[in-house]
Amino acid sequence: MKQLFTHARLVSPGWTVEDGTLAVENGRITAPFPEAETDEVIDLGGALLLPGFFDVHFHGCAGSDFSDGTAEAVRTIARKKLKQGVTTFLGTTLTLPENELVAALEAGRDYMRTPDGAELAGIHLEGPFFAPKSAGAQNPAHLRKPDIELVDRLNAIFPVRKVSY
């Protein structure tokens, strides 16, 4: 489906257009300032129109946490994030035992097989590699020394994009 958003205040890094037009096809921006055939014209009446946000550290919302380890929890989070303007995010884990980290990554992988909300671009491992004095709110019972083999095992399930330690 081709949509044309008109009379929008377009905002993007480095520029702003007060009365712009933007073409979108199948949910993706195809052109700013287009002169194209379209299925639907949406007049935004001067409202802001900006790119979706990318959240690199997000544990959960709407009663669900990424560390719940279920595709339904990820789906609940992804749907809510999309409504908030976040189109892509990294699911952030807690400091957990390996089997619970595996469940969280499997849930992310399973959600991305049939996504219906924001895109889960990968995982942010928040721990378990913190020094005990730097663990903050993380569970000290599950702290461990940095272990690239663990990261590799998890990455084989679903992409690990960021590691906090």
For each residue, the residues with C-beta under 8 A, 3 or more apart:
1: 25 26 39 40
2: 23 24 25 30 36 37 38 39 40
3: 23 24 25 38 39 40 41 42
4: 21 22 23 24 34 36 38 40 41 42
5: 8 21 22 23 24 42 44 49
6: 21 41 42 43 44
7: 19 21 43 44 45 46
8: 5 19 20 21 22 44 46 47 48 49
9: 16 17 18 19 20 44 46 47 48 49
10: 15 16 17 20 22 32 49 50
11: 16 48 49 50
12: 15 16 50 51
13:
14:
15: 10 12
16: 9 10 11 12
17: 9 10 20 32 33
18: 9 46
19: 7 8 9 46
20: 8 9 10 17 32 33 49
21: 4 5 6 7 8 32 33 34
22: 4 5 8 10 29 31 32 33 34 49
23: 2 3 4 5 29 30 31 32 34 36 38
24: 2 3 4 5 27 28 29 30
25: 1 2 3 28 30
26: 1
27: 24
28: 24 25
29: 22 23 24 32 51
30: 2 23 24 25 34 36
31: 22 23 34 36
32: 10 17 20 21 22 23 29
33: 17 20 21 22
34: 4 21 22 23 30 31
35:
36: 2 4 23 30 31
37: 2
38: 2 3 4 23 41
39: 1 2 3
40: 1 2 3 4
41: 3 4 6 38
42: 3 4 5 6
43: 6 7
44: 5 6 7 8 9 47 49
45: 7
46: 7 8 9 18 19
47: 8 9 44
48: 8 9 11
49: 5 8 9 10 11 20 22 44
50: 10 11 12 85
51: 12 29 87
52: 85 86 87 88 118
53: 84 85 86 87 88
54: 86 87 88 89 121
55: 58 81 86 88 89 90
56: 89 90 124 162
57: 90 92 124 126 162
58: 55 61 66 77 81 86 89 90 91 92
59: 65 66 67 92 94
60: 64 65 66 67 68 73 77
61: 58 64 76 77 80 81
62: 76 77 79 80
63: 76
64: 60 61 68 72 73 74 76 77
65: 59 60 68 73 77
66: 58 59 60 73 74 77 91 92 93 104 107 108
67: 59 60 93 94 96 100 104
68: 60 64 65 73 104 107
69: 73 100 103 104 106 107
70: 73 74 103 107
71: 74 75 107 110 111
72: 64 75 76
73: 60 64 65 66 68 69 70 76 77 107
74: 64 66 70 71 77 78 91 107 108 110 111 120
75: 71 72 78 79 111 116 117
76: 61 62 63 64 72 73 79 80
77: 58 60 61 62 64 65 66 73 74 80 81 89 91 117
78: 74 75 81 82 89 111 115 116 117 118 119 120
79: 62 75 76 82 83 116 117 118
80: 61 62 76 77 83 84 117
81: 55 58 61 77 78 84 86 89 117 118
82: 78 79 85 86 87 117 118
83: 79 80
84: 53 80 81
85: 50 52 53 82
86: 52 53 54 55 58 81 82 89 118
87: 51 52 53 54 82 118 119
88: 52 53 54 55 118 119 120 121
89: 54 55 56 58 77 78 81 86 118 119 120 121
90: 55 56 57 58 120 121 122 123 124 161 162
91: 58 66 74 77 104 108 120 122 123 124
92: 57 58 59 66 123 124 126
93: 66 67 96 101 104 123 124 125 126 127
94: 59 67 126 127 138 139
95: 126 127 128 130 135 138 139 142 143
96: 67 93 100 101 104 127 128 139 142
97: 100 101 142
98: 101 102 150 153
99: 102 103
100: 67 69 96 97 103 104
101: 93 96 97 98 104 105 125 128 154
102: 98 99 105 106 153 154 157
103: 69 70 99 100 106 107
104: 66 67 68 69 91 93 96 100 101 107 108 123
105: 101 102 108 109 123 154 157 158 160
106: 69 102 103 109 110 157 158
107: 66 68 69 70 71 73 74 103 104 110 111
108: 66 74 91 104 105 111 112 120 122 123 158
109: 105 106 112 113 157 158
110: 71 74 106 107 113
111: 71 74 75 78 107 108 114 115 120
112: 108 109 115 119 120 158
113: 109 110
114: 111
115: 78 111 112 118 119 120
116: 75 78 79
117: 75 77 78 79 80 81 82
118: 52 78 79 81 82 86 87 88 89 115
119: 78 87 88 89 112 115
120: 74 78 88 89 90 91 108 111 112 115
121: 54 88 89 90 159 161
122: 90 91 108 158 159 160 161 162
123: 90 91 92 93 104 105 108 154 158 159 160 161 162
124: 56 57 90 91 92 93 161 162 163 164
125: 93 101 128 129 151 154 160 162 163 164
126: 57 92 93 94 95 138 164
127: 93 94 95 96 130 135 138 142 143 164 165
128: 95 96 101 125 138 142 143 144
129: 125 143 144 145 146 147 163 164 165
130: 95 127 134 135 136 138 143 164 165
131: 134 135 143
132: 135 140 143
133:
134: 130 131
135: 95 127 130 131 132 138 139 140 143
136: 130
137:
138: 94 95 126 127 128 130 135 142 143
139: 94 95 96 135 142 143
140: 132 135 143
141:
142: 95 96 97 127 128 138 139
143: 95 127 128 129 130 131 132 135 138 139 140
144: 128 129 147 150
145: 129
146: 129 165
147: 129 144 150 151
148: 151 152
149: 152 153
150: 98 144 147 153 154
151: 125 147 148 154 155 160 163
152: 148 149 155 156
153: 98 102 149 150 156 157
154: 101 102 105 123 125 150 151 157 158 160
155: 151 152 158 159 160
156: 152 153
157: 102 105 106 109 153 154
158: 105 106 108 109 112 122 123 154 155
159: 121 122 123 155
160: 105 122 123 125 151 154 155 163
161: 90 121 122 123 124
162: 56 57 90 122 123 124 125
163: 124 125 129 151 160
164: 124 125 126 127 129 130
165: 127 129 130 146
